[in-house]
Amino acid sequence: MLTLIQFPWSPFRITIRHILTRHHIPFRLHNIAYHDWAPIITATKGQGHTVPCLLDGKCGICDVTDFGQEVARYVDRRYRLHLFPKDFDGLQLILSRSIEYELEMVGFKVNDTYVIPTRPVFERTMLISHKERKFRRGCVQEWTIHRRYLCSQFAELLKPIDDMLAASPFLLTDRPLFVDYNLYGVLGNYLFNGKTRLPI
């Protein structure tokens, strides 16, 4: 059976978990603290350190490139889900970049302002340290102050996607492709804290 190593609010973990669940693929969850990379490093034999990480027998897979879809593509090949049809490669790439680089970049900041203060002190400190190394000192406090603006920015970025979904339940075709699950994961991250809402 597959094991999904995760911390629960990761948008890309939510994506993979939803793919597995929707396709009735059995899996176990292994939750880790944000700073505890040891299970992933062990599973991938030192080849990766990011979530989600999928353990399939003795094989550990995680995303290792900047635009990582390695876990999703592994599941797609392993179970023949056809989430990456060749005819839609270009469109999926364009949409995924927009979802992961623009929408997720705003959404995770909002969620972090709610989630980080609730974590145990050691994990909270490590989270803040990681965010400050990547962005700048005081960034989480700054996101908290500007949370309302970030939420309005998130809503604005959703408008083109809403327009696409007004005509169809899925983004590109008559069934969900990877990009639909990708969107689900980013929205799931934004809503994870239980205090944010999607714009009407």
Contacts in CASP RR format, 6 or more apart in sequence:
PFRMAT RR
TARGET T0000
AUTHOR 0000-0000-0000
METHOD contacts of the structure
MODEL  1
MLTLIQFPWSPFRITIRHILTRHHIPFRLHNIAYHDWAPIITATKGQGHT
VPCLLDGKCGICDVTDFGQEVARYVDRRYRLHLFPKDFDGLQLILSRSIE
YELEMVGFKVNDTYVIPTRPVFERTMLISHKERKFRRGCVQEWTIHRRYL
CSQFAELLKPIDDMLAASPFLLTDRPLFVDYNLYGVLGNYLFNGKTRLPI
1 26 0 8 1.000
1 27 0 8 1.000
1 28 0 8 1.000
2 20 0 8 1.000
2 25 0 8 1.000
2 26 0 8 1.000
2 27 0 8 1.000
2 28 0 8 1.000
2 54 0 8 1.000
2 55 0 8 1.000
2 56 0 8 1.000
3 27 0 8 1.000
3 28 0 8 1.000
3 29 0 8 1.000
3 30 0 8 1.000
3 54 0 8 1.000
3 55 0 8 1.000
4 13 0 8 1.000
4 16 0 8 1.000
4 17 0 8 1.000
4 20 0 8 1.000
4 27 0 8 1.000
4 28 0 8 1.000
4 29 0 8 1.000
4 30 0 8 1.000
4 52 0 8 1.000
4 53 0 8 1.000
4 54 0 8 1.000
4 55 0 8 1.000
5 30 0 8 1.000
5 32 0 8 1.000
5 39 0 8 1.000
5 40 0 8 1.000
5 43 0 8 1.000
5 51 0 8 1.000
5 52 0 8 1.000
5 53 0 8 1.000
5 54 0 8 1.000
5 55 0 8 1.000
6 13 0 8 1.000
6 17 0 8 1.000
6 29 0 8 1.000
6 30 0 8 1.000
6 31 0 8 1.000
6 32 0 8 1.000
6 51 0 8 1.000
6 52 0 8 1.000
6 53 0 8 1.000
7 13 0 8 1.000
7 31 0 8 1.000
7 32 0 8 1.000
7 33 0 8 1.000
7 34 0 8 1.000
7 51 0 8 1.000
8 31 0 8 1.000
8 192 0 8 1.000
9 111 0 8 1.000
9 115 0 8 1.000
9 189 0 8 1.000
9 192 0 8 1.000
9 193 0 8 1.000
10 51 0 8 1.000
10 52 0 8 1.000
10 189 0 8 1.000
11 104 0 8 1.000
11 108 0 8 1.000
11 185 0 8 1.000
11 186 0 8 1.000
11 188 0 8 1.000
11 189 0 8 1.000
12 51 0 8 1.000
12 52 0 8 1.000
12 63 0 8 1.000
12 71 0 8 1.000
12 185 0 8 1.000
13 51 0 8 1.000
13 52 0 8 1.000
14 184 0 8 1.000
14 185 0 8 1.000
14 188 0 8 1.000
14 189 0 8 1.000
14 192 0 8 1.000
15 52 0 8 1.000
15 72 0 8 1.000
15 181 0 8 1.000
15 182 0 8 1.000
15 184 0 8 1.000
15 185 0 8 1.000
15 186 0 8 1.000
16 52 0 8 1.000
16 54 0 8 1.000
16 71 0 8 1.000
16 72 0 8 1.000
16 75 0 8 1.000
17 27 0 8 1.000
17 29 0 8 1.000
17 52 0 8 1.000
18 181 0 8 1.000
18 184 0 8 1.000
18 185 0 8 1.000
19 25 0 8 1.000
19 72 0 8 1.000
19 75 0 8 1.000
19 81 0 8 1.000
19 83 0 8 1.000
19 181 0 8 1.000
20 27 0 8 1.000
20 75 0 8 1.000
22 176 0 8 1.000
22 181 0 8 1.000
23 79 0 8 1.000
23 81 0 8 1.000
25 75 0 8 1.000
25 79 0 8 1.000
30 39 0 8 1.000
30 55 0 8 1.000
32 39 0 8 1.000
32 40 0 8 1.000
32 51 0 8 1.000
33 120 0 8 1.000
33 123 0 8 1.000
34 119 0 8 1.000
34 123 0 8 1.000
34 126 0 8 1.000
34 127 0 8 1.000
34 130 0 8 1.000
35 122 0 8 1.000
35 123 0 8 1.000
35 126 0 8 1.000
35 127 0 8 1.000
35 130 0 8 1.000
37 49 0 8 1.000
39 53 0 8 1.000
40 48 0 8 1.000
40 49 0 8 1.000
40 50 0 8 1.000
40 51 0 8 1.000
40 53 0 8 1.000
40 62 0 8 1.000
41 48 0 8 1.000
41 49 0 8 1.000
43 53 0 8 1.000
43 55 0 8 1.000
43 60 0 8 1.000
43 62 0 8 1.000
44 53 0 8 1.000
44 60 0 8 1.000
44 61 0 8 1.000
44 62 0 8 1.000
45 60 0 8 1.000
47 62 0 8 1.000
47 64 0 8 1.000
48 62 0 8 1.000
48 64 0 8 1.000
49 62 0 8 1.000
50 62 0 8 1.000
50 63 0 8 1.000
50 64 0 8 1.000
51 62 0 8 1.000
52 62 0 8 1.000
52 63 0 8 1.000
52 71 0 8 1.000
53 60 0 8 1.000
53 61 0 8 1.000
53 62 0 8 1.000
53 71 0 8 1.000
54 60 0 8 1.000
54 61 0 8 1.000
54 62 0 8 1.000
54 71 0 8 1.000
54 74 0 8 1.000
54 75 0 8 1.000
55 61 0 8 1.000
56 74 0 8 1.000
56 78 0 8 1.000
61 70 0 8 1.000
61 71 0 8 1.000
61 74 0 8 1.000
62 70 0 8 1.000
62 71 0 8 1.000
63 69 0 8 1.000
63 70 0 8 1.000
63 71 0 8 1.000
64 70 0 8 1.000
67 96 0 8 1.000
67 97 0 8 1.000
67 100 0 8 1.000
69 96 0 8 1.000
69 178 0 8 1.000
72 83 0 8 1.000
72 178 0 8 1.000
72 181 0 8 1.000
73 84 0 8 1.000
75 81 0 8 1.000
76 82 0 8 1.000
76 83 0 8 1.000
76 84 0 8 1.000
76 178 0 8 1.000
83 176 0 8 1.000
83 177 0 8 1.000
83 178 0 8 1.000
83 181 0 8 1.000
84 92 0 8 1.000
84 177 0 8 1.000
84 178 0 8 1.000
85 177 0 8 1.000
88 172 0 8 1.000
88 173 0 8 1.000
88 177 0 8 1.000
91 172 0 8 1.000
91 179 0 8 1.000
92 172 0 8 1.000
92 177 0 8 1.000
92 178 0 8 1.000
92 179 0 8 1.000
95 171 0 8 1.000
95 172 0 8 1.000
95 179 0 8 1.000
95 182 0 8 1.000
96 178 0 8 1.000
96 179 0 8 1.000
96 182 0 8 1.000
99 161 0 8 1.000
99 179 0 8 1.000
99 182 0 8 1.000
99 183 0 8 1.000
99 186 0 8 1.000
100 182 0 8 1.000
100 186 0 8 1.000
102 157 0 8 1.000
103 154 0 8 1.000
103 157 0 8 1.000
103 158 0 8 1.000
103 161 0 8 1.000
103 183 0 8 1.000
103 186 0 8 1.000
104 186 0 8 1.000
104 189 0 8 1.000
106 150 0 8 1.000
106 153 0 8 1.000
106 154 0 8 1.000
106 157 0 8 1.000
107 150 0 8 1.000
107 154 0 8 1.000
107 186 0 8 1.000
107 189 0 8 1.000
107 190 0 8 1.000
108 189 0 8 1.000
108 190 0 8 1.000
109 143 0 8 1.000
109 150 0 8 1.000
110 143 0 8 1.000
110 147 0 8 1.000
110 150 0 8 1.000
110 151 0 8 1.000
110 154 0 8 1.000
110 190 0 8 1.000
110 196 0 8 1.000
111 189 0 8 1.000
111 190 0 8 1.000
111 192 0 8 1.000
111 193 0 8 1.000
111 196 0 8 1.000
112 127 0 8 1.000
112 131 0 8 1.000
112 140 0 8 1.000
112 143 0 8 1.000
113 140 0 8 1.000
113 143 0 8 1.000
113 144 0 8 1.000
113 147 0 8 1.000
114 193 0 8 1.000
114 194 0 8 1.000
114 195 0 8 1.000
114 196 0 8 1.000
115 192 0 8 1.000
115 193 0 8 1.000
116 124 0 8 1.000
116 127 0 8 1.000
116 128 0 8 1.000
116 131 0 8 1.000
116 140 0 8 1.000
117 124 0 8 1.000
119 127 0 8 1.000
128 140 0 8 1.000
131 139 0 8 1.000
131 140 0 8 1.000
132 138 0 8 1.000
132 139 0 8 1.000
132 140 0 8 1.000
143 150 0 8 1.000
151 196 0 8 1.000
154 190 0 8 1.000
154 199 0 8 1.000
155 199 0 8 1.000
158 198 0 8 1.000
158 199 0 8 1.000
161 171 0 8 1.000
161 183 0 8 1.000
164 171 0 8 1.000
165 171 0 8 1.000
168 174 0 8 1.000
170 176 0 8 1.000
170 177 0 8 1.000
170 180 0 8 1.000
171 177 0 8 1.000
171 179 0 8 1.000
171 180 0 8 1.000
171 183 0 8 1.000
172 179 0 8 1.000
172 180 0 8 1.000
187 198 0 8 1.000
190 196 0 8 1.000
190 198 0 8 1.000
191 197 0 8 1.000
191 198 0 8 1.000
END
